[in-house]
Amino acid sequence: MATLGTLLLSLVPGMGVRDALVTPLLVQLGGVLLTGLLSLRLPRTVA
């Protein structure tokens, strides 16, 4: 996770260190929430 923050900080130099670490965390959290919502909405097949 710190590597993503460092990469983001090097790509966007004007961004602060805190923002560079918080942004990937928020993106990851959004992905987890989206995956959770999709798994609840998609019909499950019984094998």
mmCIF entry with sequence, helices, sheets and N, C-alpha, C, O atoms, coordinates in Angstrom:
data_MODEL
# 
_entry.id   MODEL 
# 
_entity.id                         1 
_entity.type                       polymer 
_entity.pdbx_number_of_molecules   1 
# 
_entity_poly.entity_id                      1 
_entity_poly.type                           'polypeptide(L)' 
_entity_poly.nstd_linkage                   no 
_entity_poly.nstd_monomer                   no 
_entity_poly.pdbx_seq_one_letter_code       MATLGTLLLSLVPGMGVRDALVTPLLVQLGGVLLTGLLSLRLPRTVA 
_entity_poly.pdbx_seq_one_letter_code_can   MATLGTLLLSLVPGMGVRDALVTPLLVQLGGVLLTGLLSLRLPRTVA 
_entity_poly.pdbx_strand_id                 A 
# 
loop_
_entity_poly_seq.entity_id 
_entity_poly_seq.num 
_entity_poly_seq.mon_id 
_entity_poly_seq.hetero 
1 1  MET n 
1 2  ALA n 
1 3  THR n 
1 4  LEU n 
1 5  GLY n 
1 6  THR n 
1 7  LEU n 
1 8  LEU n 
1 9  LEU n 
1 10 SER n 
1 11 LEU n 
1 12 VAL n 
1 13 PRO n 
1 14 GLY n 
1 15 MET n 
1 16 GLY n 
1 17 VAL n 
1 18 ARG n 
1 19 ASP n 
1 20 ALA n 
1 21 LEU n 
1 22 VAL n 
1 23 THR n 
1 24 PRO n 
1 25 LEU n 
1 26 LEU n 
1 27 VAL n 
1 28 GLN n 
1 29 LEU n 
1 30 GLY n 
1 31 GLY n 
1 32 VAL n 
1 33 LEU n 
1 34 LEU n 
1 35 THR n 
1 36 GLY n 
1 37 LEU n 
1 38 LEU n 
1 39 SER n 
1 40 LEU n 
1 41 ARG n 
1 42 LEU n 
1 43 PRO n 
1 44 ARG n 
1 45 THR n 
1 46 VAL n 
1 47 ALA n 
# 
_struct_asym.id          A 
_struct_asym.entity_id   1 
# 
loop_
_struct_conf.conf_type_id 
_struct_conf.id 
_struct_conf.pdbx_PDB_helix_id 
_struct_conf.beg_label_comp_id 
_struct_conf.beg_label_asym_id 
_struct_conf.beg_label_seq_id 
_struct_conf.pdbx_beg_PDB_ins_code 
_struct_conf.end_label_comp_id 
_struct_conf.end_label_asym_id 
_struct_conf.end_label_seq_id 
_struct_conf.pdbx_end_PDB_ins_code 
_struct_conf.beg_auth_comp_id 
_struct_conf.beg_auth_asym_id 
_struct_conf.beg_auth_seq_id 
_struct_conf.end_auth_comp_id 
_struct_conf.end_auth_asym_id 
_struct_conf.end_auth_seq_id 
_struct_conf.pdbx_PDB_helix_class 
_struct_conf.details 
_struct_conf.pdbx_PDB_helix_length 
HELX_P HELX_P1 AA1 ALA A 2  ? LEU A 11 ? ALA A 2  LEU A 11 1 ? 10 
HELX_P HELX_P2 AA2 VAL A 17 ? ARG A 41 ? VAL A 17 ARG A 41 1 ? 25 
# 
_struct_conf_type.id          HELX_P 
_struct_conf_type.criteria    ? 
_struct_conf_type.reference   ? 
# 
loop_
_atom_site.group_PDB 
_atom_site.id 
_atom_site.type_symbol 
_atom_site.label_atom_id 
_atom_site.label_alt_id 
_atom_site.label_comp_id 
_atom_site.label_asym_id 
_atom_site.label_entity_id 
_atom_site.label_seq_id 
_atom_site.pdbx_PDB_ins_code 
_atom_site.Cartn_x 
_atom_site.Cartn_y 
_atom_site.Cartn_z 
_atom_site.occupancy 
_atom_site.B_iso_or_equiv 
_atom_site.pdbx_formal_charge 
_atom_site.auth_seq_id 
_atom_site.auth_comp_id 
_atom_site.auth_asym_id 
_atom_site.auth_atom_id 
_atom_site.pdbx_PDB_model_num 
ATOM 1   N N  . MET A 1 1  ? 0.827   -1.187  0.000   1.00 0.00 ? 1  MET A N  1 
ATOM 2   C CA . MET A 1 1  ? 0.000   0.000   0.000   1.00 0.00 ? 1  MET A CA 1 
ATOM 3   C C  . MET A 1 1  ? 0.871   1.250   0.000   1.00 0.00 ? 1  MET A C  1 
ATOM 4   O O  . MET A 1 1  ? 0.569   2.220   -0.696  1.00 0.00 ? 1  MET A O  1 
ATOM 5   N N  . ALA A 1 2  ? 1.940   1.231   0.770   1.00 0.00 ? 2  ALA A N  1 
ATOM 6   C CA . ALA A 1 2  ? 2.831   2.393   0.801   1.00 0.00 ? 2  ALA A CA 1 
ATOM 7   C C  . ALA A 1 2  ? 3.483   2.615   -0.559  1.00 0.00 ? 2  ALA A C  1 
ATOM 8   O O  . ALA A 1 2  ? 3.785   3.748   -0.936  1.00 0.00 ? 2  ALA A O  1 
ATOM 9   N N  . THR A 1 3  ? 3.698   1.516   -1.297  1.00 0.00 ? 3  THR A N  1 
ATOM 10  C CA . THR A 1 3  ? 4.295   1.648   -2.624  1.00 0.00 ? 3  THR A CA 1 
ATOM 11  C C  . THR A 1 3  ? 3.362   2.394   -3.560  1.00 0.00 ? 3  THR A C  1 
ATOM 12  O O  . THR A 1 3  ? 3.809   3.228   -4.347  1.00 0.00 ? 3  THR A O  1 
ATOM 13  N N  . LEU A 1 4  ? 2.058   2.101   -3.484  1.00 0.00 ? 4  LEU A N  1 
ATOM 14  C CA . LEU A 1 4  ? 1.090   2.821   -4.305  1.00 0.00 ? 4  LEU A CA 1 
ATOM 15  C C  . LEU A 1 4  ? 1.071   4.296   -3.950  1.00 0.00 ? 4  LEU A C  1 
ATOM 16  O O  . LEU A 1 4  ? 0.993   5.151   -4.832  1.00 0.00 ? 4  LEU A O  1 
ATOM 17  N N  . GLY A 1 5  ? 1.144   4.597   -2.659  1.00 0.00 ? 5  GLY A N  1 
ATOM 18  C CA . GLY A 1 5  ? 1.164   5.993   -2.229  1.00 0.00 ? 5  GLY A CA 1 
ATOM 19  C C  . GLY A 1 5  ? 2.401   6.707   -2.739  1.00 0.00 ? 5  GLY A C  1 
ATOM 20  O O  . GLY A 1 5  ? 2.323   7.858   -3.168  1.00 0.00 ? 5  GLY A O  1 
ATOM 21  N N  . THR A 1 6  ? 3.546   6.030   -2.697  1.00 0.00 ? 6  THR A N  1 
ATOM 22  C CA . THR A 1 6  ? 4.786   6.627   -3.188  1.00 0.00 ? 6  THR A CA 1 
ATOM 23  C C  . THR A 1 6  ? 4.719   6.846   -4.689  1.00 0.00 ? 6  THR A C  1 
ATOM 24  O O  . THR A 1 6  ? 5.170   7.875   -5.192  1.00 0.00 ? 6  THR A O  1 
ATOM 25  N N  . LEU A 1 7  ? 4.156   5.876   -5.408  1.00 0.00 ? 7  LEU A N  1 
ATOM 26  C CA . LEU A 1 7  ? 4.004   6.007   -6.853  1.00 0.00 ? 7  LEU A CA 1 
ATOM 27  C C  . LEU A 1 7  ? 3.096   7.176   -7.189  1.00 0.00 ? 7  LEU A C  1 
ATOM 28  O O  . LEU A 1 7  ? 3.399   7.968   -8.082  1.00 0.00 ? 7  LEU A O  1 
ATOM 29  N N  . LEU A 1 8  ? 1.984   7.286   -6.478  1.00 0.00 ? 8  LEU A N  1 
ATOM 30  C CA . LEU A 1 8  ? 1.050   8.377   -6.716  1.00 0.00 ? 8  LEU A CA 1 
ATOM 31  C C  . LEU A 1 8  ? 1.705   9.712   -6.401  1.00 0.00 ? 8  LEU A C  1 
ATOM 32  O O  . LEU A 1 8  ? 1.497   10.691  -7.117  1.00 0.00 ? 8  LEU A O  1 
ATOM 33  N N  . LEU A 1 9  ? 2.496   9.760   -5.333  1.00 0.00 ? 9  LEU A N  1 
ATOM 34  C CA . LEU A 1 9  ? 3.182   10.991  -4.943  1.00 0.00 ? 9  LEU A CA 1 
ATOM 35  C C  . LEU A 1 9  ? 4.197   11.400  -6.005  1.00 0.00 ? 9  LEU A C  1 
ATOM 36  O O  . LEU A 1 9  ? 4.378   12.590  -6.262  1.00 0.00 ? 9  LEU A O  1 
ATOM 37  N N  . SER A 1 10 ? 4.858   10.426  -6.623  1.00 0.00 ? 10 SER A N  1 
ATOM 38  C CA . SER A 1 10 ? 5.836   10.759  -7.663  1.00 0.00 ? 10 SER A CA 1 
ATOM 39  C C  . SER A 1 10 ? 5.140   11.197  -8.951  1.00 0.00 ? 10 SER A C  1 
ATOM 40  O O  . SER A 1 10 ? 5.689   11.999  -9.707  1.00 0.00 ? 10 SER A O  1 
ATOM 41  N N  . LEU A 1 11 ? 3.941   10.681  -9.208  1.00 0.00 ? 11 LEU A N  1 
ATOM 42  C CA . LEU A 1 11 ? 3.207   11.079  -10.410 1.00 0.00 ? 11 LEU A CA 1 
ATOM 43  C C  . LEU A 1 11 ? 2.578   12.455  -10.245 1.00 0.00 ? 11 LEU A C  1 
ATOM 44  O O  . LEU A 1 11 ? 2.519   13.231  -11.199 1.00 0.00 ? 11 LEU A O  1 
ATOM 45  N N  . VAL A 1 12 ? 2.110   12.761  -9.039  1.00 0.00 ? 12 VAL A N  1 
ATOM 46  C CA . VAL A 1 12 ? 1.462   14.044  -8.762  1.00 0.00 ? 12 VAL A CA 1 
ATOM 47  C C  . VAL A 1 12 ? 2.263   14.733  -7.661  1.00 0.00 ? 12 VAL A C  1 
ATOM 48  O O  . VAL A 1 12 ? 1.945   14.576  -6.482  1.00 0.00 ? 12 VAL A O  1 
ATOM 49  N N  . PRO A 1 13 ? 3.298   15.493  -8.023  1.00 0.00 ? 13 PRO A N  1 
ATOM 50  C CA . PRO A 1 13 ? 4.189   16.058  -7.010  1.00 0.00 ? 13 PRO A CA 1 
ATOM 51  C C  . PRO A 1 13 ? 3.510   17.071  -6.088  1.00 0.00 ? 13 PRO A C  1 
ATOM 52  O O  . PRO A 1 13 ? 3.952   17.260  -4.954  1.00 0.00 ? 13 PRO A O  1 
ATOM 53  N N  . GLY A 1 14 ? 2.449   17.722  -6.553  1.00 0.00 ? 14 GLY A N  1 
ATOM 54  C CA . GLY A 1 14 ? 1.784   18.723  -5.729  1.00 0.00 ? 14 GLY A CA 1 
ATOM 55  C C  . GLY A 1 14 ? 0.943   18.113  -4.623  1.00 0.00 ? 14 GLY A C  1 
ATOM 56  O O  . GLY A 1 14 ? 0.477   18.825  -3.733  1.00 0.00 ? 14 GLY A O  1 
ATOM 57  N N  . MET A 1 15 ? 0.745   16.818  -4.668  1.00 0.00 ? 15 MET A N  1 
ATOM 58  C CA . MET A 1 15 ? -0.098  16.151  -3.677  1.00 0.00 ? 15 MET A CA 1 
ATOM 59  C C  . MET A 1 15 ? 0.696   15.910  -2.400  1.00 0.00 ? 15 MET A C  1 
ATOM 60  O O  . MET A 1 15 ? 1.873   15.553  -2.450  1.00 0.00 ? 15 MET A O  1 
ATOM 61  N N  . GLY A 1 16 ? 0.055   16.104  -1.272  1.00 0.00 ? 16 GLY A N  1 
ATOM 62  C CA . GLY A 1 16 ? 0.728   15.882  0.000   1.00 0.00 ? 16 GLY A CA 1 
ATOM 63  C C  . GLY A 1 16 ? 0.917   14.402  0.283   1.00 0.00 ? 16 GLY A C  1 
ATOM 64  O O  . GLY A 1 16 ? 0.309   13.551  -0.366  1.00 0.00 ? 16 GLY A O  1 
ATOM 65  N N  . VAL A 1 17 ? 1.764   14.106  1.253   1.00 0.00 ? 17 VAL A N  1 
ATOM 66  C CA . VAL A 1 17 ? 2.038   12.709  1.601   1.00 0.00 ? 17 VAL A CA 1 
ATOM 67  C C  . VAL A 1 17 ? 0.778   12.042  2.133   1.00 0.00 ? 17 VAL A C  1 
ATOM 68  O O  . VAL A 1 17 ? 0.496   10.892  1.800   1.00 0.00 ? 17 VAL A O  1 
ATOM 69  N N  . ARG A 1 18 ? 0.018   12.759  2.959   1.00 0.00 ? 18 ARG A N  1 
ATOM 70  C CA . ARG A 1 18 ? -1.204  12.187  3.525   1.00 0.00 ? 18 ARG A CA 1 
ATOM 71  C C  . ARG A 1 18 ? -2.201  11.857  2.420   1.00 0.00 ? 18 ARG A C  1 
ATOM 72  O O  . ARG A 1 18 ? -2.810  10.787  2.429   1.00 0.00 ? 18 ARG A O  1 
ATOM 73  N N  . ASP A 1 19 ? -2.370  12.776  1.465   1.00 0.00 ? 19 ASP A N  1 
ATOM 74  C CA . ASP A 1 19 ? -3.297  12.531  0.360   1.00 0.00 ? 19 ASP A CA 1 
ATOM 75  C C  . ASP A 1 19 ? -2.829  11.368  -0.506  1.00 0.00 ? 19 ASP A C  1 
ATOM 76  O O  . ASP A 1 19 ? -3.644  10.588  -0.998  1.00 0.00 ? 19 ASP A O  1 
ATOM 77  N N  . ALA A 1 20 ? -1.520  11.255  -0.691  1.00 0.00 ? 20 ALA A N  1 
ATOM 78  C CA . ALA A 1 20 ? -0.988  10.175  -1.525  1.00 0.00 ? 20 ALA A CA 1 
ATOM 79  C C  . ALA A 1 20 ? -1.200  8.817   -0.869  1.00 0.00 ? 20 ALA A C  1 
ATOM 80  O O  . ALA A 1 20 ? -1.269  7.806   -1.567  1.00 0.00 ? 20 ALA A O  1 
ATOM 81  N N  . LEU A 1 21 ? -1.305  8.773   0.448   1.00 0.00 ? 21 LEU A N  1 
ATOM 82  C CA . LEU A 1 21 ? -1.564  7.506   1.131   1.00 0.00 ? 21 LEU A CA 1 
ATOM 83  C C  . LEU A 1 21 ? -3.056  7.245   1.282   1.00 0.00 ? 21 LEU A C  1 
ATOM 84  O O  . LEU A 1 21 ? -3.492  6.095   1.232   1.00 0.00 ? 21 LEU A O  1 
ATOM 85  N N  . VAL A 1 22 ? -3.845  8.309   1.468   1.00 0.00 ? 22 VAL A N  1 
ATOM 86  C CA . VAL A 1 22 ? -5.283  8.146   1.681   1.00 0.00 ? 22 VAL A CA 1 
ATOM 87  C C  . VAL A 1 22 ? -5.990  7.773   0.382   1.00 0.00 ? 22 VAL A C  1 
ATOM 88  O O  . VAL A 1 22 ? -6.924  6.972   0.398   1.00 0.00 ? 22 VAL A O  1 
ATOM 89  N N  . THR A 1 23 ? -5.558  8.343   -0.743  1.00 0.00 ? 23 THR A N  1 
ATOM 90  C CA . THR A 1 23 ? -6.235  8.092   -2.018  1.00 0.00 ? 23 THR A CA 1 
ATOM 91  C C  . THR A 1 23 ? -6.249  6.610   -2.404  1.00 0.00 ? 23 THR A C  1 
ATOM 92  O O  . THR A 1 23 ? -7.320  6.106   -2.743  1.00 0.00 ? 23 THR A O  1 
ATOM 93  N N  . PRO A 1 24 ? -5.127  5.882   -2.373  1.00 0.00 ? 24 PRO A N  1 
ATOM 94  C CA . PRO A 1 24 ? -5.203  4.444   -2.692  1.00 0.00 ? 24 PRO A CA 1 
ATOM 95  C C  . PRO A 1 24 ? -6.063  3.664   -1.706  1.00 0.00 ? 24 PRO A C  1 
ATOM 96  O O  . PRO A 1 24 ? -6.724  2.698   -2.087  1.00 0.00 ? 24 PRO A O  1 
ATOM 97  N N  . LEU A 1 25 ? -6.057  4.081   -0.435  1.00 0.00 ? 25 LEU A N  1 
ATOM 98  C CA . LEU A 1 25 ? -6.902  3.397   0.547   1.00 0.00 ? 25 LEU A CA 1 
ATOM 99  C C  . LEU A 1 25 ? -8.374  3.586   0.210   1.00 0.00 ? 25 LEU A C  1 
ATOM 100 O O  . LEU A 1 25 ? -9.160  2.643   0.305   1.00 0.00 ? 25 LEU A O  1 
ATOM 101 N N  . LEU A 1 26 ? -8.752  4.801   -0.186  1.00 0.00 ? 26 LEU A N  1 
ATOM 102 C CA . LEU A 1 26 ? -10.145 5.057   -0.556  1.00 0.00 ? 26 LEU A CA 1 
ATOM 103 C C  . LEU A 1 26 ? -10.525 4.290   -1.818  1.00 0.00 ? 26 LEU A C  1 
ATOM 104 O O  . LEU A 1 26 ? -11.637 3.773   -1.922  1.00 0.00 ? 26 LEU A O  1 
ATOM 105 N N  . VAL A 1 27 ? -9.612  4.217   -2.767  1.00 0.00 ? 27 VAL A N  1 
ATOM 106 C CA . VAL A 1 27 ? -9.885  3.455   -3.997  1.00 0.00 ? 27 VAL A CA 1 
ATOM 107 C C  . VAL A 1 27 ? -10.073 1.980   -3.673  1.00 0.00 ? 27 VAL A C  1 
ATOM 108 O O  . VAL A 1 27 ? -10.964 1.327   -4.216  1.00 0.00 ? 27 VAL A O  1 
ATOM 109 N N  . GLN A 1 28 ? -9.231  1.457   -2.784  1.00 0.00 ? 28 GLN A N  1 
ATOM 110 C CA . GLN A 1 28 ? -9.345  0.051   -2.398  1.00 0.00 ? 28 GLN A CA 1 
ATOM 111 C C  . GLN A 1 28 ? -10.655 -0.196  -1.662  1.00 0.00 ? 28 GLN A C  1 
ATOM 112 O O  . GLN A 1 28 ? -11.324 -1.200  -1.903  1.00 0.00 ? 28 GLN A O  1 
ATOM 113 N N  . LEU A 1 29 ? -11.021 0.714   -0.767  1.00 0.00 ? 29 LEU A N  1 
ATOM 114 C CA . LEU A 1 29 ? -12.278 0.578   -0.029  1.00 0.00 ? 29 LEU A CA 1 
ATOM 115 C C  . LEU A 1 29 ? -13.463 0.616   -0.985  1.00 0.00 ? 29 LEU A C  1 
ATOM 116 O O  . LEU A 1 29 ? -14.406 -0.161  -0.836  1.00 0.00 ? 29 LEU A O  1 
ATOM 117 N N  . GLY A 1 30 ? -13.422 1.516   -1.966  1.00 0.00 ? 30 GLY A N  1 
ATOM 118 C CA . GLY A 1 30 ? -14.487 1.580   -2.962  1.00 0.00 ? 30 GLY A CA 1 
ATOM 119 C C  . GLY A 1 30 ? -14.593 0.287   -3.752  1.00 0.00 ? 30 GLY A C  1 
ATOM 120 O O  . GLY A 1 30 ? -15.695 -0.175  -4.047  1.00 0.00 ? 30 GLY A O  1 
ATOM 121 N N  . GLY A 1 31 ? -13.449 -0.302  -4.097  1.00 0.00 ? 31 GLY A N  1 
ATOM 122 C CA . GLY A 1 31 ? -13.460 -1.572  -4.821  1.00 0.00 ? 31 GLY A CA 1 
ATOM 123 C C  . GLY A 1 31 ? -14.052 -2.695  -4.002  1.00 0.00 ? 31 GLY A C  1 
ATOM 124 O O  . GLY A 1 31 ? -14.794 -3.528  -4.522  1.00 0.00 ? 31 GLY A O  1 
ATOM 125 N N  . VAL A 1 32 ? -13.724 -2.722  -2.710  1.00 0.00 ? 32 VAL A N  1 
ATOM 126 C CA . VAL A 1 32 ? -14.274 -3.757  -1.828  1.00 0.00 ? 32 VAL A CA 1 
ATOM 127 C C  . VAL A 1 32 ? -15.782 -3.589  -1.699  1.00 0.00 ? 32 VAL A C  1 
ATOM 128 O O  . VAL A 1 32 ? -16.526 -4.568  -1.751  1.00 0.00 ? 32 VAL A O  1 
ATOM 129 N N  . LEU A 1 33 ? -16.235 -2.347  -1.531  1.00 0.00 ? 33 LEU A N  1 
ATOM 130 C CA . LEU A 1 33 ? -17.677 -2.100  -1.409  1.00 0.00 ? 33 LEU A CA 1 
ATOM 131 C C  . LEU A 1 33 ? -18.402 -2.460  -2.701  1.00 0.00 ? 33 LEU A C  1 
ATOM 132 O O  . LEU A 1 33 ? -19.480 -3.053  -2.664  1.00 0.00 ? 33 LEU A O  1 
ATOM 133 N N  . LEU A 1 34 ? -17.818 -2.105  -3.839  1.00 0.00 ? 34 LEU A N  1 
ATOM 134 C CA . LEU A 1 34 ? -18.434 -2.429  -5.125  1.00 0.00 ? 34 LEU A CA 1 
ATOM 135 C C  . LEU A 1 34 ? -18.518 -3.938  -5.317  1.00 0.00 ? 34 LEU A C  1 
ATOM 136 O O  . LEU A 1 34 ? -19.540 -4.451  -5.774  1.00 0.00 ? 34 LEU A O  1 
ATOM 137 N N  . THR A 1 35 ? -17.461 -4.644  -4.974  1.00 0.00 ? 35 THR A N  1 
ATOM 138 C CA . THR A 1 35 ? -17.466 -6.105  -5.082  1.00 0.00 ? 35 THR A CA 1 
ATOM 139 C C  . THR A 1 35 ? -18.525 -6.711  -4.169  1.00 0.00 ? 35 THR A C  1 
ATOM 140 O O  . THR A 1 35 ? -19.226 -7.646  -4.557  1.00 0.00 ? 35 THR A O  1 
ATOM 141 N N  . GLY A 1 36 ? -18.637 -6.178  -2.958  1.00 0.00 ? 36 GLY A N  1 
ATOM 142 C CA . GLY A 1 36 ? -19.649 -6.671  -2.020  1.00 0.00 ? 36 GLY A CA 1 
ATOM 143 C C  . GLY A 1 36 ? -21.057 -6.451  -2.533  1.00 0.00 ? 36 GLY A C  1 
ATOM 144 O O  . GLY A 1 36 ? -21.905 -7.339  -2.443  1.00 0.00 ? 36 GLY A O  1 
ATOM 145 N N  . LEU A 1 37 ? -21.308 -5.257  -3.077  1.00 0.00 ? 37 LEU A N  1 
ATOM 146 C CA . LEU A 1 37 ? -22.639 -4.969  -3.611  1.00 0.00 ? 37 LEU A CA 1 
ATOM 147 C C  . LEU A 1 37 ? -22.962 -5.862  -4.800  1.00 0.00 ? 37 LEU A C  1 
ATOM 148 O O  . LEU A 1 37 ? -24.080 -6.363  -4.917  1.00 0.00 ? 37 LEU A O  1 
ATOM 149 N N  . LEU A 1 38 ? -21.993 -6.061  -5.678  1.00 0.00 ? 38 LEU A N  1 
ATOM 150 C CA . LEU A 1 38 ? -22.232 -6.918  -6.840  1.00 0.00 ? 38 LEU A CA 1 
ATOM 151 C C  . LEU A 1 38 ? -22.483 -8.359  -6.424  1.00 0.00 ? 38 LEU A C  1 
ATOM 152 O O  . LEU A 1 38 ? -23.318 -9.040  -7.020  1.00 0.00 ? 38 LEU A O  1 
ATOM 153 N N  . SER A 1 39 ? -21.773 -8.826  -5.412  1.00 0.00 ? 39 SER A N  1 
ATOM 154 C CA . SER A 1 39 ? -21.970 -10.210 -4.984  1.00 0.00 ? 39 SER A CA 1 
ATOM 155 C C  . SER A 1 39 ? -23.336 -10.387 -4.332  1.00 0.00 ? 39 SER A C  1 
ATOM 156 O O  . SER A 1 39 ? -23.901 -11.481 -4.363  1.00 0.00 ? 39 SER A O  1 
ATOM 157 N N  . LEU A 1 40 ? -23.869 -9.323  -3.744  1.00 0.00 ? 40 LEU A N  1 
ATOM 158 C CA . LEU A 1 40 ? -25.206 -9.415  -3.157  1.00 0.00 ? 40 LEU A CA 1 
ATOM 159 C C  . LEU A 1 40 ? -26.288 -9.346  -4.226  1.00 0.00 ? 40 LEU A C  1 
ATOM 160 O O  . LEU A 1 40 ? -27.331 -9.988  -4.102  1.00 0.00 ? 40 LEU A O  1 
ATOM 161 N N  . ARG A 1 41 ? -26.038 -8.559  -5.288  1.00 0.00 ? 41 ARG A N  1 
ATOM 162 C CA . ARG A 1 41 ? -27.067 -8.351  -6.305  1.00 0.00 ? 41 ARG A CA 1 
ATOM 163 C C  . ARG A 1 41 ? -27.105 -9.461  -7.354  1.00 0.00 ? 41 ARG A C  1 
ATOM 164 O O  . ARG A 1 41 ? -28.173 -9.798  -7.864  1.00 0.00 ? 41 ARG A O  1 
ATOM 165 N N  . LEU A 1 42 ? -25.949 -10.026 -7.673  1.00 0.00 ? 42 LEU A N  1 
ATOM 166 C CA . LEU A 1 42 ? -25.929 -11.051 -8.712  1.00 0.00 ? 42 LEU A CA 1 
ATOM 167 C C  . LEU A 1 42 ? -26.542 -12.347 -8.191  1.00 0.00 ? 42 LEU A C  1 
ATOM 168 O O  . LEU A 1 42 ? -26.280 -12.747 -7.056  1.00 0.00 ? 42 LEU A O  1 
ATOM 169 N N  . PRO A 1 43 ? -27.353 -13.001 -9.011  1.00 0.00 ? 43 PRO A N  1 
ATOM 170 C CA . PRO A 1 43 ? -27.962 -14.259 -8.561  1.00 0.00 ? 43 PRO A CA 1 
ATOM 171 C C  . PRO A 1 43 ? -26.910 -15.344 -8.383  1.00 0.00 ? 43 PRO A C  1 
ATOM 172 O O  . PRO A 1 43 ? -25.953 -15.432 -9.152  1.00 0.00 ? 43 PRO A O  1 
ATOM 173 N N  . ARG A 1 44 ? -27.098 -16.143 -7.389  1.00 0.00 ? 44 ARG A N  1 
ATOM 174 C CA . ARG A 1 44 ? -26.150 -17.224 -7.116  1.00 0.00 ? 44 ARG A CA 1 
ATOM 175 C C  . ARG A 1 44 ? -26.686 -18.526 -7.710  1.00 0.00 ? 44 ARG A C  1 
ATOM 176 O O  . ARG A 1 44 ? -27.874 -18.831 -7.614  1.00 0.00 ? 44 ARG A O  1 
ATOM 177 N N  . THR A 1 45 ? -25.792 -19.269 -8.317  1.00 0.00 ? 45 THR A N  1 
ATOM 178 C CA . THR A 1 45 ? -26.197 -20.566 -8.856  1.00 0.00 ? 45 THR A CA 1 
ATOM 179 C C  . THR A 1 45 ? -25.791 -21.650 -7.873  1.00 0.00 ? 45 THR A C  1 
ATOM 180 O O  . THR A 1 45 ? -24.713 -21.597 -7.280  1.00 0.00 ? 45 THR A O  1 
ATOM 181 N N  . VAL A 1 46 ? -26.661 -22.627 -7.710  1.00 0.00 ? 46 VAL A N  1 
ATOM 182 C CA . VAL A 1 46 ? -26.370 -23.728 -6.800  1.00 0.00 ? 46 VAL A CA 1 
ATOM 183 C C  . VAL A 1 46 ? -25.731 -24.842 -7.601  1.00 0.00 ? 46 VAL A C  1 
ATOM 184 O O  . VAL A 1 46 ? -26.347 -25.365 -8.530  1.00 0.00 ? 46 VAL A O  1 
ATOM 185 N N  . ALA A 1 47 ? -24.519 -25.210 -7.265  1.00 0.00 ? 47 ALA A N  1 
ATOM 186 C CA . ALA A 1 47 ? -23.801 -26.233 -8.030  1.00 0.00 ? 47 ALA A CA 1 
ATOM 187 C C  . ALA A 1 47 ? -24.207 -27.617 -7.561  1.00 0.00 ? 47 ALA A C  1 
ATOM 188 O O  . ALA A 1 47 ? -23.712 -28.616 -8.083  1.00 0.00 ? 47 ALA A O  1 
# 
